[in-house]
């Protein structure tokens, strides 16, 4: 276990993309030297959980659900990405792979094309255009044109590499004074006499005034101490990586529920499966993903398979994803993002940082009034 600092005003549990984004936004909201911020991560710094399983596809303009809270979160988060990426690169000096070519959604049947064009006409989403089969063939020579009945091109949608993004968030937060401790699992939570929290780790206990649970699947056992416990269940996803050079500026493609993500270092990611009620990937599901991907993008037929992986995505069992809320005067939840952890990390961090800042400001006003 990493040696912990003497004290922390705010403690974040979980250093995945959501927890790291929160740490970074908090470090921008107030000075960690005056208000210490600690991030505790149960795993090692390179032991990726849900964050490592993600493909980083940021679908907003192509979303069919364009009303309500979730869509508003998507819009706000994508807008923050446009400023966050250059901000992090300027602060850390690290280049974050961030694709700005948009996302193209292929219609693989005539019925799908008819329904898609009807939706496009009814909703008229900003930045989304229809591509005829001939235009798709000119734009995307990699796709199996026999399966193309048209496509939507959302030029404003994006893709980001999850691990470099998270590493940059951590580095930027550390540069601002946030303390990260890895291999530090919290085994139990209990209330402190002051209303905050006592965190029981393997070899020590630690007290913090404010607590943010951003531990993904690790949230469930810890949240049982809260007045309103939450349950987050795993949904497994499997993905593939191929060694495959693509054309310059090839956009991300999605077809038949499968994402094709070209990477600037000569790799292509394909995924991902959606498997419920299991902790272990189904080999048949992975084989079907592989076969379908080759059918859609024949270039993968001869491309060497360089990696395959799986990850567990946290999904709330009794409420919509994600859970972003303050549960009491000392506690916040930022978890259960399901398949949108990368997409919604920036807006989640903003909302938590705003709420924590307001709570700290109120506490300081009360303290000054007593003095």
N, C-alpha and C positions, 0 to 999 in steps of 0.2 A: 504494500500500500504506500502511496506517495505521502510524504510529510505534508500535513495540512497547515494553513496559516493560523495565527493565533485567534482570529475571529473573522466573521463575515456578516455583514448586514443582510445581504441577499444571497441565497444559495439556490443554484439551478441543478436539478438532478437530470442528467442526460446530456451528453456532448455530441449527439448526432446533429444533423443539419438544423433542426428546430432549436435545440438547446444552444447550439453555437451561435445561431442568428440572434437569439434572445440576448445572449451574453454581449454580443457586439452592439446591439441597439441600446442596451442598458448602459454600456460604457460611453455611448454618445449622449445619453440623456443626463448622466451625472458623473462626477469624477470618482472612479474607483478608489483613489487614494483617500478620499474623504468618506466614501460609502463603499466599503469593501464588497466585492462580488466574487463568489466562488462557484466553480462548476465541478460537480462530482460525476465521474463516469465509472460505471461498474467494470467495463471492459478496458482493454488497452487502447492506446491512441490509434493504432492501425487495425483494430478489430471492429470492422464495420458491420452494423446490423441492418436495419431497414434502409438506412441511407446508402449503404453499399450495394443494395439490391436494386436501387432505382436506376432508370434510364435517363432521368432529367428532362423528360418531355413536358413542355409547359403549354398545355392546351387551354386556351381561353376563348378566342374568337370562334373556334370550331365547336365550342360547347353547345349542346342542344338545350340544356337547361339554362335559360338566360334571365331568369328572374329569381329573386330571393337572396338570402344571405350568402349562399355558397358562391353564386356567380359574382356578387359584389366583392367577395374576398378574392376571387380569381383575378378580377380586373385590377384591384388595388395592388395585389402582389406582383402582377406582371409589370405594372407601372413602376413599382419600387425596384424591380430587377434592372430596369433601364438606367437607373441612377446608381444602384448598388454595385453592379459589376465594375464600372470605371472607378467608383469610389474605393473599392477594395483593392483593385489593381494599383491605384495611385498610392495607397497607404502601404501595401505590402511589397510592391514591386514584382508580384507574381501574376503571370498571365493566366486567366481563367478561360478555358474553352467555352465560348458562348456563341451559339449559332444564331445568326440573324436572317437566315434565308427563308424563314417561315416553315409551315408544315402543310403538306399536301395529303389530303384524305381521298383515297382512291375508292370509287364505286365499282365493285366487282360483279354486280348483276344489273340487269336493266331495271328491275323493280327498285333496287336501292338507288339508282340514278334518278328515277322518277320521283321517289320520295324526297331525295336530297334537294332536287331542284325546286320542288314545292316548298320545302322548308326555307330555302334560300330566298325565294320570292316573298314568302310571308313575313320572314324576320328581317331581311335585308341587313345582316350583320356587317358592321363596319370592317373594312379591310379584308373581306372574303369575296373571292371571285370564282366563277364557274369556268372550268377548263373542259373543252370537248375532248373526246378520245384522241383526235388528231393533235390537239394542243398538248395533251399529256404525253403522247409519243415523242413529240419534239422536245418537251421540257424534261422528260424522265426516260431516257433510252434504256435504263436498267430494268424497268418494270416489264412484266410479261403482258404485252399489248393485247393478247387474246382475252385477258381477264378485265380489261379496262372498258368501262361504260361511261367514263367521265370522272371528274374529280373536283373537289373544293381546294382552293389554295388560300390559306390564311397567312398573309405576308407578315402579320404582326405577331404571330405565335413564335415561340422560341424553344431552344434546347440548351441546357447547361450541364456540364460534367459534374456530377454530385460530389465526388471526393475532393477534387481541387477547390470547388466552391466552399465546402465545409472546412477544409484546411485553411483557406484564406480567411474565413470568418474567425476561426480560432486564433490565427496569427494576429489579425487586426485587433481582436479583443485583448489578447495578451499584451500587445504593444501599448494598449490603453490602460493596462494595469489589472486586467481580470486574471484571477488565479484558476488554473485548470489542474485537477488531480485525477489521474487515471488509476485503474485497478482499485477503485475505492467504492465498493458496493455498499449501499445503505441497507441494513437488514431490518431496521424497525424505526418507526417514527413515534414520538410522544410529545405531548404539549409541554412547553416550559412554563414555569410559574408566571412569566410575563406575557404569556399568550402566544409566543412564537413556537419554535420547534427545537426538540433535541433529536439529533440524528445519531443513531447507534450503528457504528460500523463494526468491522470484525475485531479490531484491537483498540478502539477508542470511541468516545462519544463527542459530539460536537453540537454547539448551540448556535442557532441562527434566528434572526428576528423575522425574516421573510423567506418563504419557500416557494419555488416554482417547480412543479412536476412536469418534466418534458422527457420522460424516460421511455416513451413508446410502450412496448409490451411490459416493461418493468413497472409501469404505473399501477397496474391492478393490485398487486399485493400491498404496495405502499399506500394506495388510496383508501384502503379499508379503514384507516384511522380517521379519515375525514367524516364530517357529519353526514355527507351525502356521497357514499362510496361509488366508484365507477368501475366498470369492467371493460377491458380492452382485449379483444380476441385476435389471434393471428390469422392472416390470410397469406398463404404462401405464393410466391411468384418465382418462376424460373426464367432464365434468359441465356442467350448465346452470344459469343463474340467470334467474328470471322476476321481473318487477315484478308483484306479486300480493299484495293485502291478504287476510289470512286472519282467521278468527274468533279472538278473544282466547283464549289458553291452548290453541290447537290443538297437539296433541302431534306429535312426529315420527312419520311413517308409513313402513312398508316393505312393499312388495308386489311379488311376482314378481322379487325381487332388486334392486328400485329403491328408493332412499330419497327421501322427500319431506320436506324440512326447512324449516319456516316460520321466518322470521327476524323479529325485532321491528321492523325498519326497513322493512317493506313489500316484502320480497323472499322468494322461495322458491328453495331449491337443490334440484336433482334430479340424481341420479347414483348410482353411477358405473359406467362400463364397466370391464371387466377384459380387457386386451389384452396377450398375451404376444409376446415376440420382435419388438418394434418400438419405435422411438423416436418415431414420428409417429402421431398418432391417425387411426384409420380413419374417414373421413367417413360411411360406411355404418353403422358402429356407433353413431356419434353420432345419425344420423338415426333409427335404430331406437329408441334411448333416448328421443328426443324424441316419436316417435309413440306408444310404449308409455306414456310418462308422461301424455300427453294423454288416452289411452284410460282410464287409471286415475283421473285427476283432471281431469275435463272443464273445470274452471275455468281450466286452463292454455291451453285452446284460443284464448282471446282475450287472454291475458296477454302483454305485450311481452317478448320475449327480450332481456334486458339484457346478458348475458355468457355466454360459453362458454370453458372452459379445459381444460387437460390437465396431468397431472403424472406423474412416474415414481416408483413406490413400490419400495423396496428389499426384495428377497426372497432369502434364502439359497438357494444352488443345491444344497447337499449336506447340509442339516440343517434341523430345524424352526425356524420363526420364533418369537420373535426370538433374537438372539445377545446374551446379557448374561453376561459372564464375565471373570474375571481370567486373562490368559494367562501372565503371569510376575510377578515381584516389582515391576515398574515399569509394567505395561501392562494396560489394560482395553479390552474391546470392548462397545459398546452400539449395536447396529446391526441391520439386517435385520428391521425390525418389520412389513414388508409392509403390510397394510391396517389395522394396529392401532397405528400410531405415536402418534396422539393419545391413544387409550385407554390405552396402556401406558407413556406417558412418565413419569407420576408414580411408578409402582412401579419402573421402570427406574432413575430418579434415586435413589430411596431405596436400592436394592440397591447401586448403584455407590458412593454416598456412604458407606454402611456399610462396604463393603469397603475403600475408600480410607482412611477414618478408622481402621480396624483396622490397616492397613499403616503409616500414619503413627505410630500409638501404639506399635507394635512397634519402629519405627525409633527413636523417641525413647527408649524404654526401653533399647535397645542402646547409644545414644549416652550416656545417663546412666550406664550400667554401666561404659563405658570410662573416663568421667571419674572 
